[in-house]
Amino acid sequence: MARPIEIRMGGYGPASTSFSRALKMIGDRLTAELGDAVDVKYAYNIMDLGYRADEILWLVESGMLSLGYQSSSYLTDRVPELGIADLPFIFSSNDEARAAMDGAFGTALAKAIEAQCDYRILGWFENGFRHISSKRNAIRVPADLAGMTIRVLPSKIQARTFELLGAVPQIMDLTEAIALVKAGGIDAQENPFANTVTYGVHNFHKFHTTTRHFYLSRPIFLNRKQFDAWPAKLQDAMRAGVREAVAWQRGEAIKEDAQSRAAILAAGCEIIDPTPEEMALFARAVQPLIEDAKGMYAPELMRLLPAKSV
């Protein structure tokens, strides 16, 4: 009898998150379809094992993990085209963003990743719209960010965005960011509400503002050598499992957002929903970056973004 094919899936969040449960959904489908032909194991939170969150990238590329996910911003140094997905205020709704990631825009980004990294990209989890939290003061307009240190993902586009908004961006991995938030070493951070609650930031930051400045996706990437060596039946089952899990995870993300908002309020924090006039000030402040992007990225890629955003 042939040995089962080992499939190791990992992430960087507790088992209770929609991302971890989506991995389990994928694994359950593989086991249901292929039985003893596969042996599926999980490392839901590699940070519990002593790794940094960003190390999931090499864990998959080296083959120690078969499948992982990570916010696309972490790959912008290696895949410059991904910076376009970090541009501020390019999507106005989940539906608009999902259509782009599932359509020609997401396909172009996946091809760029596969051309420059040893991955197969099978889909995009939703990390969602990001908001600012602060320990220092309430934020309603860009002027409220003046001189404020804020953690951002490893993306030059994201760093430039907050420079234009008047803050002092500090690029760091999630592992470092959590430690600094707890120690009071940075003034602010930006994340979807679900992440803010999952990592306990709301216990240290009182002020939260729904700026929705970035919409980020998390590519689901597999070790290319492993995936390409699998029999077609397993490849097909994995692709189908990822499609099913993405649809489910996006639905859960909406629920998590509402639940997390309630948790932030229950912790005694303040949530500020800027007016349209206040949001226009944020969009106006980052307009130089949008103009620069037209010379940074291929016109055919820029044309895949909603016309109103560029």
N, C-alpha and C positions, 0 to 999 in steps of 0.2 A: 504493500500500500504506500502510495506517495506521501511524503511529508506535507502537512498543510502549509500554505503560503502565509507567512507571518505579516500582519498589517498592524502597524503601530501608529496611532493617531494622538496628536497632542495639541494643547493650547496653553493659555496663560490666565485662566480664570477658574473660580470654584466650579465644582460639578453642577451646581444649581443654575448657572448662567445658561442663556439660550444657546450660546456657542458650544458649551460642553454637551448639552442635551442634544444638539444637532449632530455632534460627532457620534454620540451613542445611537442616534437614529440611523446614521449611515452604517455603522457597524452591525446593528440589528438586521438591516436589510441584507447586507452581505452574508451574514450567517444564515438568514432564512432562505436565501436563494442558493447558497453554495455549501452549506452544512460544514462537514468536517474538512472540506477542501481549504478552508481559511481558518486562521487563528488570530482573532482581533484583540488587541490590547490598547489601553488608554492611559495617557498621562495628561489629565485634564488641566493641571496647573503646574507647568515646569518650574515656576518660581518656588513651589513647595519642595522641589528637589535641588534647590540651590542654584538654579540657572537664572539669568536675567531674561526678561520677557523677549528682548530682541534676539536672544540666542536660538529661538525656535527656527530662525531662518537657516542657520548652518546645521542644526539638528536634522532638518529635513533634507537639505542639500547633501549632507554627508551620508544620509541613509540611515541614521540612527532612529529617525522617525520616518514613516512612510508618507504621512499627511499632516499638515498643519494649517494654520491661518494666522495672518498678521495684517495690521493696518498697512495699506499700500504705501504710506509715507515712509516707512522704514526701508523701502527699496529704492527711494529716489536717487540716492548717490550712485547706484549701479544701473538704474533704468531711468535716465533723466526725463523720458516722456511721461512718467508717472506724476511728475510735478504738476502737470495740468489738472489732475484730479484734486490737487491741494488748493487750487485757486479759490479765493473767498467769494461767497454769494453767487456761485454759478448755477445752483439749483434752488428752486423755490418750494419744492414739495418732495415727499418721499416717492410719490408716484413718478414724478418727472425724473428723479435721480435713478430710481430702479429701472425705468425704461432705458435710460442711457447706458447703465451698466450691463443690462441684459441685451443691448443692441450693439450697433456698430462701434460706439465709443468703448464699451467694455471689451469687445472683441479686439480692437486695435491695441488696447493696453495689455491684454493678455498675450497677444503676439509679441509685443515689445519685451515683456518679461521673459517669455520662453526663448526669445532670441539672445538674451543676455545672461540668463541664469539656467541652472540645471533643474528646472521645474516643469511640470505640466499644470496649467491653471484650468480648473474645472468649474469655477463659479465664484460668486461674490457674496459673502455674508454682509449684512448691513450693520455698520457701526453707527451710522446715523448722523444727525445734525449735532454739532458741538456747541457748548455754551461755556461762558466764563464763570469761574467761581473765585472768590477773593476772601482773604482774612482781614483785609485792610479797610476797604470802604465799598459802598454801593457803587455800581457802574451803570450809568444810564446813557452816557455819550462818550465818544473817544477821549475827551478831555479828562474823564475820570480815571483813565488808565495811565496818565502821565507819570513816568518814572517807575511804574510798577513792574517788578520782576515777575515773569510768567513762564512756566514750563511749556515748551512746545515739543512736538514730535521732531525726529531728525529730518527736517525738510527745510530747504532754503526758502521756499515759497511761504511756508508757514511763519518762519522767522521774519521775513520781510513784511508780511501782513501785519504783524504786531509792532514792528518798528514804525510802520506808517500810522498805526493807531496810537503811537506815543508810548508804548510799553517797552520793557527791556526783556526780549525773549531769551530764554536759556534752553538750549536743546539738551535733552537727556532722556534716557530710557525710563520706562514706567517704574522699574524697581527703584531707581534713584529718586524719581519724583515722589513716590509714596513716602519714602523716608524723609525727604525734605519737607513735604507738607506736614507730616507729623511733628517734625522738629521746628516748624515755623521758619524754615530757611528760605522760602520763596513766598511772594505775596499772593500769587494767583496761579491757576491752572485752567485748562480748557478741556472739556470732555462731554460726551453725551451724559445725561443724567444717570443712566444705568451704570456707567463706569464710575461716575462720581460716588455713587452709593456702594457699588460692589467693593471699591477699594477704600471706603470709609472716609473720603475727603470731606463729606458734609459734617463730620464730627469736628473738623478743624477750621472750615471756611463757613462763615455766616452768610455771605452775600453771593447770590447766584443770579445771573442775567441770561435770558434766553436770546442770545445774539444769533444763533444758528449760522455762524460765520463760515464753517466748513461742513460739508457732507463727506464722510469717509466710508469707504468699503474695505472689507478685509478679504483679499483673494484667498481662495482655498487652493493650496498648492501641494503637489505631490512630488516625491523624488522621481525624476524623469526616468532614471535607469530601472528602478523597480517597476514603475507603472508600465513602461514600454515592454518589459519582459513578461508581464502577466498575460495569461490567456485571454482571448477576446471576450469570453463570457464574464470574466472578472472585471475587465475594463468597462464593459457595458453596464454591469451591475453597479460599479463605482460611480460612473457618470449619472446613472439614474438615481442613485442614492443621494448624490450631491444636489441634484436638481430638486428632489423632494425636500431635502433638509434645508436648502436655501429658502424655499417658499415658506416652510414652517417657521424658520428662525426669524424671517422678516415680520411675520405676524406676531410672534412673541416679542419682538423688539418694541412694537407699539405698546403692548401691555406693560413691558418692563419700564418704558419711559413714563407712563402714567403712574405706575407703582412707585417709581423712584422719586418722581416729583412729590408725591404724597409723603414719602419717607423724609425728604429734605425739609418739608414744612413741619412735619412731626418732630423733627430734631430742633425746632426753634429757629430755623434759618429763614432768610428772606429771599423770595424769588421775584425778580423784576422782569416784567414783560415790556420791553421798550415800545413806544408808540411808533407808527410808521414814520413820523418826522424824525424821531431819534435814530431809527434804523437807517434812514437816508443819510445821516451824518457818517455812520460807519461805512456804508457803501461808497460814499464820496471820498472818504479818506484813503481807501485802498484802490481807487481808480487808476493811479499811476502804475500799479502792479498789473492791472488788467491790460493796460496799454502796452506795457513791456512784454507781456506774454505773447502778444501778436508777433513779436520778433523772435521769441524764444522757441516757439513750437511750430511745427509744420502747419501750413494753412489748412491742409486736409484734415488734420486733427482738430484744429480750432473750430472748423465748420461743424464738427459733430456735437459741439456744445449748444445748449439753447441759445438762440439768436439774441434774446434780450440780455443775456449775461455778458456778452462780449461785443 
